[in-house]
């Protein structure tokens, strides 16, 4: 399998189309919520991402076909006083799972983060997503805790 991994150029029509297709596939998957992207999202995602210079998209192609992606957004660690990279979306298309592509994409993103001098990479994962959790653990991700006596951090949300 010939693998190409790159930082997506959102002004590139093929990159933009592939990114939306892969995100829609992920959103439709049970691990992504089980619902396809709305028409609004499909039509405006690239434009909205382009407004955010701290957003980074990555694409992995296998034999010339869009096979995996990630969208990450820069944040800031006040304790480290440095930028961090939060992986907001990360998925391998179902047709390409089981070939180690997620590992290759994660390693690419890790190198990118180190080259950009981010202090860390953060992400969230569903408790029941065992393949993703195994990948993340193998790549050095661990639950976040400042003091083990206080327990691990929880990811919470408030929707509007």
Secondary structure, 3 states (H helix, E strand, C coil): CCEEEEECCCCCHHHHHHHHHHHHHHHHCHHHCCCCCCHHHHHHHHHHHHCCCCEEEEEEEECCEEEEEEEEEEEEECCCCEEEEEEEEEEECHHHCCCCHHHHHHHHHHHHHHHCCCCCEEECCCCCCHHHHHHHHHCCCCCCCCCHHHCCCCCCCCCC
